[in-house]
Amino acid sequence: MNINSLKEQIRKLKLHTLTVYFAARDPDMPMFVRLLAITVAAYAFSPIDLIPDFIPVIGYLDDLVIIPLGLALVIRFTPPKVIESARLKAGQATNKPVSYIAASIFIIIWFFVVWIFMGWLFDLYNA
């Protein structure tokens, strides 16, 4: 398996995860499947795992099994019309341009807010 095929597989997994996320937001989605879709998308995008990644083999195995299995279950139980609509939205979302300048501005704003909050906590603690 070369690096290009690995990148393609990662891109497809991201697209499927976005599809499940957009499907979960559709009002025609059954409630149980919606909850499953939200759980799978949250687990896929979350930095917290059931088994930490630093544990050899097993750490990555849970990501390689749980996420694709959850995506397959959600897609299997979702109405076809909802899946098609969600795939279109996911395709449009992945084709949008990324603005690194805007991301940098938001990161600076968040650091500034945290700095002010920490200063407030420090003043509160020392008062």
C-alpha positions as CSV (number, residue, x, y, z in Angstrom):
1,M,0.0,0.0,0.0
2,N,1.6,3.3,-1.1
3,I,1.2,6.7,0.4
4,N,-1.2,8.0,-2.3
5,S,-3.7,5.1,-1.7
6,L,-3.5,5.7,2.0
7,K,-4.3,9.4,1.5
8,E,-7.2,8.5,-0.8
9,Q,-8.6,6.1,1.9
10,I,-8.3,8.8,4.5
11,R,-10.1,11.3,2.2
12,K,-12.9,8.8,1.7
13,L,-13.3,8.1,5.4
14,K,-13.5,11.8,6.0
15,L,-16.2,12.2,3.3
16,H,-18.2,9.3,4.8
17,T,-17.9,10.8,8.2
18,L,-19.2,14.1,6.9
19,T,-22.0,12.3,5.1
20,V,-23.1,10.7,8.4
21,Y,-22.9,14.1,10.2
22,F,-25.1,15.8,7.6
23,A,-27.5,12.8,7.6
24,A,-27.9,13.1,11.3
25,R,-29.0,16.7,10.9
26,D,-31.8,15.7,8.4
27,P,-35.3,15.8,9.9
28,D,-36.3,12.7,7.9
29,M,-33.7,10.6,9.8
30,P,-35.1,8.0,12.2
31,M,-34.3,9.0,15.8
32,F,-32.3,5.9,16.7
33,V,-30.2,6.2,13.6
34,R,-29.8,9.9,14.2
35,L,-28.4,9.2,17.7
36,L,-26.1,6.5,16.3
37,A,-24.9,8.9,13.5
38,I,-24.2,11.6,16.1
39,T,-22.2,9.2,18.2
40,V,-20.2,7.8,15.3
41,A,-19.4,11.3,14.0
42,A,-18.5,12.6,17.5
43,Y,-16.2,9.6,18.1
44,A,-14.5,10.0,14.7
45,F,-13.8,13.7,15.2
46,S,-13.0,13.4,18.9
47,P,-9.4,13.3,20.1
48,I,-10.5,11.0,22.9
49,D,-10.5,7.3,22.2
50,L,-11.8,4.2,24.0
51,I,-8.3,2.8,23.9
52,P,-5.5,5.4,23.8
53,D,-3.4,5.4,20.6
54,F,-0.1,5.1,22.5
55,I,-0.9,1.4,23.3
56,P,0.7,-0.6,20.5
57,V,-1.5,-2.1,17.8
58,I,-4.7,-2.1,20.0
59,G,-4.7,1.7,20.2
60,Y,-5.2,2.1,16.5
61,L,-7.3,-1.0,16.1
62,D,-10.3,0.5,17.8
63,D,-10.3,3.4,15.3
64,L,-9.9,1.0,12.4
65,V,-12.9,-1.1,13.6
66,I,-15.3,1.1,15.4
67,I,-15.5,4.0,13.0
68,P,-16.0,2.1,9.7
69,L,-18.4,-0.3,11.5
70,G,-20.4,2.6,12.9
71,L,-20.4,4.4,9.5
72,A,-21.6,1.2,7.7
73,L,-24.4,0.8,10.3
74,V,-25.6,4.3,9.9
75,I,-25.5,4.2,6.1
76,R,-27.3,0.9,6.1
77,F,-30.2,2.1,8.3
78,T,-30.5,5.6,6.8
79,P,-33.2,6.2,4.1
80,P,-31.6,6.4,0.6
81,K,-33.0,9.9,0.0
82,V,-31.3,11.2,3.2
83,I,-28.0,9.6,2.3
84,E,-28.0,11.1,-1.2
85,S,-28.7,14.6,0.2
86,A,-26.0,14.2,2.9
87,R,-23.5,13.0,0.3
88,L,-24.1,16.1,-1.8
89,K,-23.7,18.4,1.3
90,A,-20.5,16.6,2.3
91,G,-19.1,16.9,-1.2
92,Q,-19.8,20.6,-1.2
93,A,-18.2,21.0,2.3
94,T,-15.0,19.3,1.3
95,N,-14.7,21.4,-1.9
96,K,-14.8,24.7,0.0
97,P,-11.6,26.7,0.1
98,V,-9.7,26.8,3.4
99,S,-8.6,30.2,4.8
100,Y,-5.5,29.8,6.9
101,I,-5.6,33.5,7.7
102,A,-9.1,33.3,9.1
103,A,-8.1,30.3,11.1
104,S,-5.1,32.1,12.5
105,I,-7.2,35.1,13.5
106,F,-9.6,32.8,15.4
107,I,-6.7,31.1,17.2
108,I,-5.3,34.4,18.2
109,I,-8.7,35.5,19.5
110,W,-9.1,32.3,21.5
111,F,-5.6,32.7,23.0
112,F,-6.5,36.3,24.0
113,V,-9.8,35.2,25.6
114,V,-8.0,32.4,27.5
115,W,-5.3,34.9,28.6
116,I,-7.9,37.3,29.9
117,F,-9.8,34.5,31.7
118,M,-6.6,33.2,33.3
119,G,-5.7,36.8,34.4
120,W,-9.2,37.1,35.9
121,L,-8.8,33.8,37.8
122,F,-5.4,34.8,39.0
123,D,-6.7,38.1,40.4
124,L,-9.7,36.3,41.9
125,Y,-7.4,33.8,43.6
126,N,-5.0,36.4,45.0
127,A,-7.8,38.7,46.3
